[in-house]
Amino acid sequence: MTQSPTLSRRSTSSDLPQPRKSRQRGTDTRAGYTFLLPWLLGFIALTIGPMISSLYLSFTNYNLFEPPKWIGLDNYISLFQDERFLQSVGVTVSYVVFGTPIKLAAALAVAMLLNSKRKGQGFYRSAFYAPSLIGASVSIAIVWKAMFGDSGPVDQGLSFFGINLGGWVGNPSMTMPMFILLTVWQFGAPMVIFLAGLKQIPGELYEAASMDGAGPIRKFFNITWPMLSPVIFFNLLMETIHAFQIFNAAYIISNGEGGPAGSTLFYTLYLYLRGFSDFRMGYASAMAWLLVIVVGVITLIFFRTSKSWVHYSGDSK
Amino acid sequence: MTTIATPTASAADTQAPHYNPKSETAGAKRLKSAIFHVVALALTAVVLYPALWMIASSFKPNAEIGGSNTSLWSSNFSFDNFVTAMDGIGGVSTMTFFTNSLILALGAVVGTILSASVSAYAFARIKFPGRSVFFGMMIATLLLPFHVVIIPQYIIFNQLGLVDTYIPLLVGKFLAADAFFVFLMVQFMRNLPAELDEAARIDGAGHARIFGSIMLPLMKPALISTSIFSFIWSWNDFLGPLLYLNTPEKYPLPLALRLFVDQTQSSDYGAMIAMSVLALLPVLVFFLVFQRYIVEGVSTQGLKG
């Protein structure tokens, strides 16, 4: 309990009694903006500025060499007639919808398994976390491709049990499970966060529930789930947003093409191909803005629905 | 506190009434512990298998990778793959790629530490108009898909003639563009007692002094986590170099790896995997050395206040 001072956050500099009020306020304002300068510059030059210009570009035809030509909503309209675009949406949505819940369920299950004072807990926690650190690298994408290729270890292992799928990499209906396994393999990061959350739940609650004769299932739904709901919410939001942005593995495994049969044409990969291979930067900007809108709407929906199932019990004290 | 199954508690347990389902004999407890370890070890084997397979394959001759010999161990153990991998591609040695990766990663660490700590101090410790608005915007960028900015950024850097230099890859680090690290440091600083600033202020110290001589030394844990993560993220970054670098002499390892895959077209599997191992080596070493820091860092940043 001592290791997370982050939970008590009441004391900030704003509570300071401030002598010489007005003069202090002047220096504070100057100092505040001086200290904030690096972030402010970056925010204007690298975030807000580019966001506005990509919004503008999304209404134009632009190929980097000739000046942008205003075409109104044409990019957005042609997106919905573009079969490759629709395919990339389908691929990405099924990755997010299946990959994220499975990953989080695995993370929560393992976190609950590890949440005890047994020997070796630290070792297991580190071992399970390791894939999260390397999972997005090009190296792992190459290894994944080799493992799931023709007569790779996965194919061989399954053949041993009489399941002859062949290589997953070249099979359009097996590439999605392969990518989902890659993200589930990285369950360690949300697991570590779950574990920290589980440690905050007072043991008395479980003891009291046991006295009342509650079984493990009731304890899970009546104690663990509500007490952990802020952490579940955090993990769900972050993992969902990240899942939409998968790129490295898709690029490496499909040689930057999204194949076979477009089954690995993830949204960001198609965006990259349109922008930096075809130099249709207006079109790619429209795709980027559509992604921002979708992620924004999802975030909003998450926050709206969270009121009914996320309990911030710590705040009521 | 959450566990009731500690040795000291077991004495009390034996005196508990018999109908209490929590009372267990020592034997049952040992059995439970054994089951836990069997499950956890099996899971560890599954989770670590890809990494073990990668390392084992890097020492195998090509014919044996993905052949009928499925065991991780090969009797034909050799360093040949690494020798080939170190030769590099297109006349550029792998050492060059290593150096490039290192320059980029160290640049990222220095830039992030400098810019994020200063900005975080403004957010956490100084009261000024507009602070909460900017803080909200900073949080929003945490959730923003960065793809929305890559096209205009590319256009700008292209017009400035900075494509195929490291500047586009590093400038964001010096401008605290990784909001995650700013947020991490803000959270950390907010938990340092306010009395520290107060006392320093009474002694006549300005913000520069308070930041430099009080905050920075106390922030060591946050600075270490930031260094580790910004190093690893930069080391593994692929999209940035893919967009901005064209000359193989300037490639960092992930981009070199892709080039290697393109050129050998999987004909030299062993060397490809050996190079993948080499590219991950620093990350693995970092992890083994700093694993406590890394895992603790993740568990506290997740529990945002």
Interface residues (C-beta under 8 A of the other chain):
Chain A: M1 Q3 S4 P5 T6 L7 S8 R9 S11 T12 S13 S14 D15 L16 P17 R25 T27 D28 T29 A31 G32 Y33 T34 F35 L36 L37 P38 W39 L40 L41 G42 F43 A45 L46 T47 G49 P50 M51 S53 S54 L57 L64 V110 L113 L114 N115 S116 K117 R118 G120 G122 Y124 R125 S126 A127 F128 Y129 A130 P131 L133 I134 A136 S137 V138 S139 I140 I142 V143 W144 A146 M147 G149 D150 S151 G152 P153 Q156 G157 W185 G188 A189 V192 I193 L195 A196 G197 L198 K199 Q200 I201 P202 G203 Y206 E207 S210 G213 V231 F234 N235 L237 I241 F244 Q245 F247 N248 Y251 I252 N255 T268 L271 Y272 G275 F276 M281 A284 S285 A288 W289 L291 V292 V295 T299
Chain B: M1 T2 T3 I4 A5 T6 N20 P21 K22 S33 F36 H37 V39 A40 L43 T44 V47 L48 P50 A51 W53 M54 S57 I65 G66 G67 S68 T70 L114 S115 A116 V118 S119 Y121 A122 F123 A124 R125 I126 K127 F128 P129 R131 F134 M137 M138 T141 L143 L144 P145 F146 H147 V148 V149 I150 I151 P152 Q153 Y154 I155 I156 N158 V171 G172 F174 L175 A176 A177 V182 Q187 R190 N191 P193 A194 D197 E198 G206 H207 A208 F211 I232 N236 F238 L239 L242 L243 L253 P254 L257 R258 V261 D262 Y269 M272 I273 S276 V277 A279 L280 V283 L284 F287 Q291 R292 I294 V295 E296 V298 S299 T300 G302 L303 K304 G305
